[in-house]
Amino acid sequence: MTQTPQQDPLYTRDQDSELNIESIISAPLIALSKANTVMLNGQTQAILDQYFVATKKEEGEQKKEENQTIYKPKMINMTITKPVEIKGEMVNHEMIFQIPLLSIAPINSIAIDKMKVSFNLEITSTTSYINGHNGIIERKAQLNGKISNEKHESAAEKKYAKSNQKALKIDIQAHALPLPLGILNILDLYNKNIQPLTTKNHDAT
């Protein structure tokens, strides 16, 4: 009776996780850029939904498929009562004016401005390729690697077992941003065009 040699089932090769080092380093940065874009787009959409009213402007009966979306700011009415002397008597004048809701609402605008990534990188192989960019032929080095474990193991432990847990630490800081120039221009435009309307005028008899 022949016996087949027994193989250690715990040992597995980890070459599948090997990547170009440029890809490993750039992946967290690309993820940060995408996350920042999603967050800023979400804040912009929230401002449009809460402080503006979307309406459709038709360009004609035959061009309904080309309707444009027009955003109008939500307005609130406010009153001012001012005593005015008319013919020796004090008369109260009530005036109504409109201001955009956007001008009195606290607008949150935050973005990620700092990011710190730390991990252990293990170089698993090196290759080279010929680069002929701009008519200059030269050989470039390419490093392949993977994120290694923070846990230090002996040579015997590494021979028979490998951990699949990888360590990647990311510290992110987000801070408030100043109001966009477009919003400031909108507020300035409405501020210059606020005109109170007299609703009550009690003349002296």
C-alpha atoms as a printed R data frame, in Angstrom:
    type eleno elety resid chain resno       x       y       z
1   ATOM     1    CA   MET     A     1   0.000   0.000   0.000
2   ATOM     2    CA   THR     A     2   1.506   3.265  -1.112
3   ATOM     3    CA   GLN     A     3   1.118   6.440   0.871
4   ATOM     4    CA   THR     A     4   0.737   9.814  -0.770
5   ATOM     5    CA   PRO     A     5   2.768  12.612   0.742
6   ATOM     6    CA   GLN     A     6   0.701  14.735   3.107
7   ATOM     7    CA   GLN     A     7   0.466  18.421   2.213
8   ATOM     8    CA   ASP     A     8  -0.042  21.148   4.724
9   ATOM     9    CA   PRO     A     9  -3.554  22.570   4.086
10  ATOM    10    CA   LEU     A    10  -2.783  25.783   5.943
11  ATOM    11    CA   TYR     A    11  -0.251  27.101   3.466
12  ATOM    12    CA   THR     A    12  -1.650  29.105   0.572
13  ATOM    13    CA   ARG     A    13   0.060  31.369  -1.893
14  ATOM    14    CA   ASP     A    14  -0.972  34.981  -1.740
15  ATOM    15    CA   GLN     A    15   0.072  36.100  -5.182
16  ATOM    16    CA   ASP     A    16  -3.503  36.967  -6.128
17  ATOM    17    CA   SER     A    17  -3.338  40.077  -3.933
18  ATOM    18    CA   GLU     A    18  -0.247  41.350  -5.707
19  ATOM    19    CA   LEU     A    19  -0.785  44.675  -7.462
20  ATOM    20    CA   ASN     A    20   1.198  47.436  -9.036
21  ATOM    21    CA   ILE     A    21   2.479  49.675  -6.255
22  ATOM    22    CA   GLU     A    22   1.200  52.754  -8.103
23  ATOM    23    CA   SER     A    23  -2.323  51.303  -7.976
24  ATOM    24    CA   ILE     A    24  -2.042  50.531  -4.264
25  ATOM    25    CA   ILE     A    25  -0.888  54.041  -3.403
26  ATOM    26    CA   SER     A    26  -3.355  55.850  -5.672
27  ATOM    27    CA   ALA     A    27  -6.433  53.812  -4.658
28  ATOM    28    CA   PRO     A    28  -7.055  55.640  -1.313
29  ATOM    29    CA   LEU     A    29  -6.522  59.019  -2.998
30  ATOM    30    CA   ILE     A    30  -8.987  58.205  -5.771
31  ATOM    31    CA   ALA     A    31 -11.509  56.991  -3.186
32  ATOM    32    CA   LEU     A    32 -11.110  60.269  -1.268
33  ATOM    33    CA   SER     A    33 -11.698  62.321  -4.412
34  ATOM    34    CA   LYS     A    34 -14.860  60.363  -5.238
35  ATOM    35    CA   ALA     A    35 -16.155  60.638  -1.665
36  ATOM    36    CA   ASN     A    36 -15.555  64.391  -1.669
37  ATOM    37    CA   THR     A    37 -17.413  64.769  -4.966
38  ATOM    38    CA   VAL     A    38 -20.393  62.745  -3.718
39  ATOM    39    CA   MET     A    39 -20.561  64.806  -0.519
40  ATOM    40    CA   LEU     A    40 -20.393  68.164  -2.322
41  ATOM    41    CA   ASN     A    41 -23.001  67.089  -4.882
42  ATOM    42    CA   GLY     A    42 -25.280  66.001  -2.049
43  ATOM    43    CA   GLN     A    43 -24.951  69.372  -0.320
44  ATOM    44    CA   THR     A    44 -25.675  71.223  -3.561
45  ATOM    45    CA   GLN     A    45 -28.795  69.143  -4.202
46  ATOM    46    CA   ALA     A    46 -29.954  69.725  -0.617
47  ATOM    47    CA   ILE     A    47 -29.686  73.503  -1.110
48  ATOM    48    CA   LEU     A    48 -31.709  73.318  -4.333
49  ATOM    49    CA   ASP     A    49 -34.397  71.155  -2.703
50  ATOM    50    CA   GLN     A    50 -34.775  73.209   0.490
51  ATOM    51    CA   TYR     A    51 -34.376  76.794  -0.681
52  ATOM    52    CA   PHE     A    52 -35.484  76.782  -4.330
53  ATOM    53    CA   VAL     A    53 -38.572  75.796  -6.311
54  ATOM    54    CA   ALA     A    54 -37.986  74.012  -9.613
55  ATOM    55    CA   THR     A    55 -40.312  74.952 -12.454
56  ATOM    56    CA   LYS     A    56 -40.461  73.972 -16.107
57  ATOM    57    CA   LYS     A    57 -40.216  76.602 -18.819
58  ATOM    58    CA   GLU     A    58 -41.667  75.485 -22.120
59  ATOM    59    CA   GLU     A    59 -40.072  76.787 -25.300
60  ATOM    60    CA   GLY     A    60 -43.267  76.287 -27.320
61  ATOM    61    CA   GLU     A    61 -45.902  73.650 -27.912
62  ATOM    62    CA   GLN     A    62 -43.724  71.798 -30.401
63  ATOM    63    CA   LYS     A    63 -40.621  71.825 -28.193
64  ATOM    64    CA   LYS     A    64 -41.923  70.383 -24.961
65  ATOM    65    CA   GLU     A    65 -39.165  67.814 -24.990
66  ATOM    66    CA   GLU     A    66 -36.681  70.696 -24.650
67  ATOM    67    CA   ASN     A    67 -38.187  72.140 -21.481
68  ATOM    68    CA   GLN     A    68 -35.772  73.968 -19.253
69  ATOM    69    CA   THR     A    69 -35.730  73.708 -15.477
70  ATOM    70    CA   ILE     A    70 -35.851  77.117 -13.819
71  ATOM    71    CA   TYR     A    71 -35.021  77.476 -10.135
72  ATOM    72    CA   LYS     A    72 -36.749  80.239  -8.191
73  ATOM    73    CA   PRO     A    73 -35.706  80.990  -4.617
74  ATOM    74    CA   LYS     A    74 -38.302  80.412  -1.927
75  ATOM    75    CA   MET     A    75 -39.368  83.815  -0.614
76  ATOM    76    CA   ILE     A    76 -40.786  84.794   2.763
77  ATOM    77    CA   ASN     A    77 -42.837  87.897   3.563
78  ATOM    78    CA   MET     A    78 -41.753  90.220   6.340
79  ATOM    79    CA   THR     A    79 -43.355  93.399   7.624
80  ATOM    80    CA   ILE     A    80 -42.054  96.633   9.053
81  ATOM    81    CA   THR     A    81 -44.237  99.073  10.964
82  ATOM    82    CA   LYS     A    82 -42.905 102.596  11.013
83  ATOM    83    CA   PRO     A    83 -44.545 105.607  12.670
84  ATOM    84    CA   VAL     A    84 -44.765 108.597  10.348
85  ATOM    85    CA   GLU     A    85 -45.955 112.102  11.214
86  ATOM    86    CA   ILE     A    86 -48.666 113.324   8.847
87  ATOM    87    CA   LYS     A    87 -50.350 116.695   9.433
88  ATOM    88    CA   GLY     A    88 -49.173 116.792  12.996
89  ATOM    89    CA   GLU     A    89 -50.357 113.293  13.833
90  ATOM    90    CA   MET     A    90 -48.371 110.066  14.125
91  ATOM    91    CA   VAL     A    91 -49.600 107.415  11.716
92  ATOM    92    CA   ASN     A    92 -48.343 103.816  11.577
93  ATOM    93    CA   HIS     A    93 -47.325 102.618   8.138
94  ATOM    94    CA   GLU     A    94 -46.983  98.883   7.618
95  ATOM    95    CA   MET     A    95 -44.707  97.791   4.804
96  ATOM    96    CA   ILE     A    96 -44.233  94.279   3.435
97  ATOM    97    CA   PHE     A    97 -41.066  93.117   1.752
98  ATOM    98    CA   GLN     A    98 -39.808  89.744   0.556
99  ATOM    99    CA   ILE     A    99 -36.455  88.138   1.186
100 ATOM   100    CA   PRO     A   100 -35.164  84.747   0.028
101 ATOM   101    CA   LEU     A   101 -35.240  81.998   2.623
102 ATOM   102    CA   LEU     A   102 -31.652  81.315   1.621
103 ATOM   103    CA   SER     A   103 -30.539  84.586   3.217
104 ATOM   104    CA   ILE     A   104 -31.557  83.670   6.774
105 ATOM   105    CA   ALA     A   105 -30.831  79.930   6.776
106 ATOM   106    CA   PRO     A   106 -27.542  78.524   8.094
107 ATOM   107    CA   ILE     A   107 -25.996  76.717   5.141
108 ATOM   108    CA   ASN     A   108 -23.597  73.897   5.859
109 ATOM   109    CA   SER     A   109 -20.790  73.474   3.371
110 ATOM   110    CA   ILE     A   110 -18.088  71.024   4.388
111 ATOM   111    CA   ALA     A   111 -15.401  69.182   2.482
112 ATOM   112    CA   ILE     A   112 -12.517  66.849   3.203
113 ATOM   113    CA   ASP     A   113  -9.332  68.882   3.240
114 ATOM   114    CA   LYS     A   114  -6.839  66.590   4.959
115 ATOM   115    CA   MET     A   115  -6.164  62.892   4.601
116 ATOM   116    CA   LYS     A   116  -3.420  60.721   6.062
117 ATOM   117    CA   VAL     A   117  -2.914  57.166   4.839
118 ATOM   118    CA   SER     A   118  -0.507  54.759   6.493
119 ATOM   119    CA   PHE     A   119   0.145  51.112   5.722
120 ATOM   120    CA   ASN     A   120   2.987  48.636   5.417
121 ATOM   121    CA   LEU     A   121   3.905  47.838   1.841
122 ATOM   122    CA   GLU     A   122   5.629  44.617   0.891
123 ATOM   123    CA   ILE     A   123   7.392  44.420  -2.478
124 ATOM   124    CA   THR     A   124   6.696  40.985  -3.916
125 ATOM   125    CA   SER     A   125   8.214  41.245  -7.389
126 ATOM   126    CA   THR     A   126   9.860  43.623  -9.829
127 ATOM   127    CA   THR     A   127   9.463  43.850 -13.574
128 ATOM   128    CA   SER     A   128  10.517  46.244 -16.298
129 ATOM   129    CA   TYR     A   129   9.079  47.528 -19.533
130 ATOM   130    CA   ILE     A   130  10.273  49.609 -22.461
131 ATOM   131    CA   ASN     A   131   8.935  53.143 -22.598
132 ATOM   132    CA   GLY     A   132   9.087  54.823 -25.997
133 ATOM   133    CA   HIS     A   133   7.261  58.042 -25.087
134 ATOM   134    CA   ASN     A   134   8.373  61.229 -26.910
135 ATOM   135    CA   GLY     A   135  10.710  59.256 -29.139
136 ATOM   136    CA   ILE     A   136  13.012  58.356 -26.242
137 ATOM   137    CA   ILE     A   137  13.336  54.636 -25.677
138 ATOM   138    CA   GLU     A   138  14.206  53.714 -22.128
139 ATOM   139    CA   ARG     A   139  13.555  50.864 -19.761
140 ATOM   140    CA   LYS     A   140  11.318  51.596 -16.806
141 ATOM   141    CA   ALA     A   141  11.112  49.624 -13.587
142 ATOM   142    CA   GLN     A   142   7.761  48.463 -12.248
143 ATOM   143    CA   LEU     A   143   7.317  47.352  -8.655
144 ATOM   144    CA   ASN     A   144   4.581  44.973  -7.560
145 ATOM   145    CA   GLY     A   145   3.537  44.529  -3.980
146 ATOM   146    CA   LYS     A   146   0.774  44.174  -1.451
147 ATOM   147    CA   ILE     A   147  -0.296  45.557   1.875
148 ATOM   148    CA   SER     A   148   1.503  43.532   4.498
149 ATOM   149    CA   ASN     A   149   0.457  42.591   8.009
150 ATOM   150    CA   GLU     A   150   1.428  44.702  10.973
151 ATOM   151    CA   LYS     A   151   1.758  41.551  13.054
152 ATOM   152    CA   HIS     A   152   5.338  40.288  13.222
153 ATOM   153    CA   GLU     A   153   5.581  36.549  12.805
154 ATOM   154    CA   SER     A   154   8.471  34.167  13.021
155 ATOM   155    CA   ALA     A   155   9.844  32.409   9.949
156 ATOM   156    CA   ALA     A   156   8.213  29.134  11.008
157 ATOM   157    CA   GLU     A   157   4.799  30.776  11.374
158 ATOM   158    CA   LYS     A   158   5.064  32.435   7.981
159 ATOM   159    CA   LYS     A   159   5.931  29.102   6.394
160 ATOM   160    CA   TYR     A   160   2.793  27.286   7.489
161 ATOM   161    CA   ALA     A   161   0.201  30.029   7.847
162 ATOM   162    CA   LYS     A   162  -0.585  33.459   6.559
163 ATOM   163    CA   SER     A   163  -3.117  35.932   7.828
164 ATOM   164    CA   ASN     A   164  -5.570  37.540   5.415
165 ATOM   165    CA   GLN     A   165  -5.990  40.611   7.614
166 ATOM   166    CA   LYS     A   166  -4.368  43.654   6.083
167 ATOM   167    CA   ALA     A   167  -3.731  46.939   7.861
168 ATOM   168    CA   LEU     A   168  -4.717  50.193   6.153
169 ATOM   169    CA   LYS     A   169  -5.180  53.233   8.392
170 ATOM   170    CA   ILE     A   170  -6.852  56.350   7.029
171 ATOM   171    CA   ASP     A   171  -7.293  59.593   8.989
172 ATOM   172    CA   ILE     A   172  -9.702  62.094   7.425
173 ATOM   173    CA   GLN     A   173 -10.435  65.668   8.495
174 ATOM   174    CA   ALA     A   174 -13.334  67.722   7.161
175 ATOM   175    CA   HIS     A   175 -13.836  71.438   7.719
176 ATOM   176    CA   ALA     A   176 -16.445  74.018   6.827
177 ATOM   177    CA   LEU     A   177 -16.024  75.907   3.580
178 ATOM   178    CA   PRO     A   178 -16.913  79.560   2.949
179 ATOM   179    CA   LEU     A   179 -20.126  80.179   1.072
180 ATOM   180    CA   PRO     A   180 -19.722  79.783  -2.690
181 ATOM   181    CA   LEU     A   181 -19.408  82.981  -4.703
182 ATOM   182    CA   GLY     A   182 -22.613  82.147  -6.583
183 ATOM   183    CA   ILE     A   183 -24.704  82.128  -3.393
184 ATOM   184    CA   LEU     A   184 -23.114  85.381  -2.236
185 ATOM   185    CA   ASN     A   185 -23.984  86.973  -5.586
186 ATOM   186    CA   ILE     A   186 -27.596  85.773  -5.307
187 ATOM   187    CA   LEU     A   187 -27.929  87.247  -1.826
188 ATOM   188    CA   ASP     A   188 -26.354  90.515  -2.948
189 ATOM   189    CA   LEU     A   189 -28.684  90.710  -5.954
190 ATOM   190    CA   TYR     A   190 -31.816  90.286  -3.843
191 ATOM   191    CA   ASN     A   191 -30.490  92.619  -1.173
192 ATOM   192    CA   LYS     A   192 -30.138  95.415  -3.725
193 ATOM   193    CA   ASN     A   193 -33.635  94.840  -5.124
194 ATOM   194    CA   ILE     A   194 -35.649  94.643  -1.903
195 ATOM   195    CA   GLN     A   195 -38.362  97.306  -2.121
196 ATOM   196    CA   PRO     A   196 -40.978  97.570   0.631
197 ATOM   197    CA   LEU     A   197 -44.608  98.021  -0.382
198 ATOM   198    CA   THR     A   198 -46.997 100.089   1.691
199 ATOM   199    CA   THR     A   199 -50.075  98.076   2.669
200 ATOM   200    CA   LYS     A   200 -51.714 100.353   5.243
201 ATOM   201    CA   ASN     A   201 -51.791 104.105   5.088
202 ATOM   202    CA   HIS     A   202 -53.930 105.907   7.675
203 ATOM   203    CA   ASP     A   203 -54.122 109.549   6.628
204 ATOM   204    CA   ALA     A   204 -55.040 112.121   9.168
205 ATOM   205    CA   THR     A   205 -58.437 113.662   8.756
